[in-house]
Amino acid sequence: MKRVAVLGSTGSIGRQAVEVIRANSGSLVVHSLVCNRNVDLLAAQSREFPGAVCGVLDPAASVPAGFLQGAGVTEEAVEGCDIVLNAFTGFAGLRASLLAARLEIPLALANKESLVTGGCLLADHIRKGLLSPVDSEHSTIARCLAGEAVRPLSVTLTASGGALRDLPLSSLADASPGMVLAHPTWSMGPRITVDSATLVNKAFEVIEARWLFPDLPVDAVLHPQSIVHSFVRLADGSWKALTGSPDMRVPIQYALLGGSGEPGLSMSDGPLDWPSLTFGRIDPARYPAYSIVIAAGELGGAAPVAANAADEVAVEAFLAGRIGFGRIPEVIENALGKTGAAPVSSYGDVLRADEEARARSRAFLGERC
Ligand SMILES: NC(=O)c1ccc[n+]([C@@H]2O[C@H](COP(=O)([O-])OP(=O)(O)OC[C@H]3O[C@@H](n4cnc5c(N)ncnc54)[C@H](OP(=O)(O)O)[C@@H]3O)[C@@H](O)[C@H]2O)c1
């Protein structure tokens, strides 16, 4: 039995991970459940898994007796587990990934911000084979490479294009949060759904892929149906891909089971609508933030840290109705213009770059730091 620490158990990925564990009760067991402040859902999950350690990060939340609380909860939650599923959202997830790396615990990683901001600090964990991606694109690439004898040449990530992909360009800047959150193919948390509409999410995934598959060139292509979950090009002239309906339980299960054993959750995928499949180029006029974040990834060092921090500030402001959708790329560009690619070689460096870019982005938006 593999004991799973589910970090972010109340979120979109966390809830699906709990479902996967429930369906694989012969091989997986919930070791711990951690959320930020959704105490009601955590309490319901704890009733289903009475032996699990339960923790709430927010020190101000009102929690039932027996729940752990506060910033140190994650440390206690991973103690004694066999695998950490990191489904925290945002930069806050990096600390948990570094903890898993320090303790040499296998990490099933949904929190892509960990690699975007702290990839250099997780490179050893990747080299040791202790990090399994949960992102569907990276899971696909890992599956295509597993057991493949022919040399891979490059990888191509697929992007749905998000909720605004068919909106006239002239209306993009004024799109409302309601329009942006209505993702056509994936059901996800709010931040990643906004990032899908700007394609910041895809740029983050390109950066993530460069850490996970360091020897391979990475690019991305639009694929609105989200049926083909990425490609690997091989030296014998063939391309490998994984296809299926968009369902995050597939890569979560693969990451938790390590690709071995009979999966407990069998998805009865209906016939796929092959004739509908289309692919297209990423239009820089529709997705200006994509190129900005790709360039930050290429610069490296503090640049991707600043891009992530600025994007978190901008997305929060957009969802709260304080800025329009069209200002998100501006906020990221502003933060990067003043950051440069200062090297980062410790968590302290990353934290400083994150805090500076957040403060700069808030000041740019005229908000108090
Ligand atoms: N959803 C997807 O399909 C998908 C696909 C690929 C990758 N990912 C990645 O997976 C991660 C989680 O995404 P999601 O869609 O599941 O997000 P989500 O639905 O917003 O859930 C986020 C989880 O993190 C917790 N959380 C919120 N703020 C936090 C903080 N400051 N520190 C630590 N934990 C915090 C939340 O707790 P509360 O509920 O208590 O607030 C919740 O459990 C993201 O990095 C995302 O990019 C998601």
The ligand as a MOL file (V3000), in Angstrom:
LIG
                    3D

  0  0  0     0  0            999 V3000
M  V30 BEGIN CTAB
M  V30 COUNTS 48 52 0 0 0
M  V30 BEGIN ATOM
M  V30 1 N -7.0960 21.6410 -12.3230 0
M  V30 2 C -6.4490 21.0500 -13.2870 0
M  V30 3 O -7.0450 20.3840 -14.1390 0
M  V30 4 C -4.9430 21.1580 -13.3700 0
M  V30 5 C -4.2740 20.5240 -14.4360 0
M  V30 6 C -2.8930 20.5610 -14.4530 0
M  V30 7 C -2.1820 21.2160 -13.4680 0
M  V30 8 N -2.8590 21.8380 -12.4540 0 CHG=1
M  V30 9 C -2.0920 22.5260 -11.4360 0
M  V30 10 O -2.4350 21.9650 -10.1600 0
M  V30 11 C -2.3760 22.9650 -9.1410 0
M  V30 12 C -3.7390 23.0330 -8.4490 0
M  V30 13 O -4.7080 23.4520 -9.3900 0
M  V30 14 P -6.2650 23.3330 -9.0940 0
M  V30 15 O -6.9360 23.6280 -10.3880 0
M  V30 16 O -6.5620 22.0440 -8.3920 0 CHG=-1
M  V30 17 O -6.4680 24.5730 -8.0990 0
M  V30 18 P -7.6970 24.8580 -7.1260 0
M  V30 19 O -8.9010 24.1150 -7.5600 0
M  V30 20 O -7.7740 26.3290 -7.0050 0
M  V30 21 O -7.2330 24.2160 -5.7200 0
M  V30 22 C -6.1120 24.6940 -5.0530 0
M  V30 23 C -5.8090 23.9270 -3.7860 0
M  V30 24 O -4.7140 24.5870 -3.1440 0
M  V30 25 C -5.1410 25.1340 -1.8820 0
M  V30 26 N -4.5930 26.4990 -1.7360 0
M  V30 27 C -5.1290 27.6800 -2.0510 0
M  V30 28 N -4.3070 28.6930 -1.7300 0
M  V30 29 C -3.2230 28.1220 -1.1950 0
M  V30 30 C -2.0170 28.6220 -0.6520 0
M  V30 31 N -1.7620 29.9350 -0.5970 0
M  V30 32 N -1.1070 27.7440 -0.1880 0
M  V30 33 C -1.3290 26.4110 -0.2760 0
M  V30 34 N -2.4800 25.8860 -0.7390 0
M  V30 35 C -3.3890 26.7300 -1.2100 0
M  V30 36 C -6.6500 25.1670 -1.9320 0
M  V30 37 O -7.1670 25.0900 -0.6040 0
M  V30 38 P -8.6210 25.7200 -0.2550 0
M  V30 39 O -9.6010 24.9240 -1.0510 0
M  V30 40 O -8.7320 25.5340 1.2040 0
M  V30 41 O -8.5520 27.1650 -0.6890 0
M  V30 42 C -6.9470 23.9360 -2.7830 0
M  V30 43 O -6.8880 22.7710 -1.9790 0
M  V30 44 C -1.9950 24.2660 -9.8650 0
M  V30 45 O -0.6190 24.4630 -9.7570 0
M  V30 46 C -2.3800 24.0110 -11.3100 0
M  V30 47 O -1.6000 24.7550 -12.2210 0
M  V30 48 C -4.2070 21.8120 -12.3900 0
M  V30 END ATOM
M  V30 BEGIN BOND
M  V30 1 1 1 2
M  V30 2 2 2 3
M  V30 3 1 2 4
M  V30 4 1 4 5
M  V30 5 2 4 48
M  V30 6 2 5 6
M  V30 7 1 6 7
M  V30 8 2 7 8
M  V30 9 1 8 9
M  V30 10 1 8 48
M  V30 11 1 9 10
M  V30 12 1 9 46
M  V30 13 1 10 11
M  V30 14 1 11 12
M  V30 15 1 11 44
M  V30 16 1 12 13
M  V30 17 1 13 14
M  V30 18 2 14 15
M  V30 19 1 14 16
M  V30 20 1 14 17
M  V30 21 1 17 18
M  V30 22 2 18 19
M  V30 23 1 18 20
M  V30 24 1 18 21
M  V30 25 1 21 22
M  V30 26 1 22 23
M  V30 27 1 23 24
M  V30 28 1 23 42
M  V30 29 1 24 25
M  V30 30 1 25 26
M  V30 31 1 25 36
M  V30 32 1 26 27
M  V30 33 1 26 35
M  V30 34 2 27 28
M  V30 35 1 28 29
M  V30 36 1 29 30
M  V30 37 2 29 35
M  V30 38 1 30 31
M  V30 39 2 30 32
M  V30 40 1 32 33
M  V30 41 2 33 34
M  V30 42 1 34 35
M  V30 43 1 36 37
M  V30 44 1 36 42
M  V30 45 1 37 38
M  V30 46 2 38 39
M  V30 47 1 38 40
M  V30 48 1 38 41
M  V30 49 1 42 43
M  V30 50 1 44 45
M  V30 51 1 44 46
M  V30 52 1 46 47
M  V30 END BOND
M  V30 END CTAB
M  END
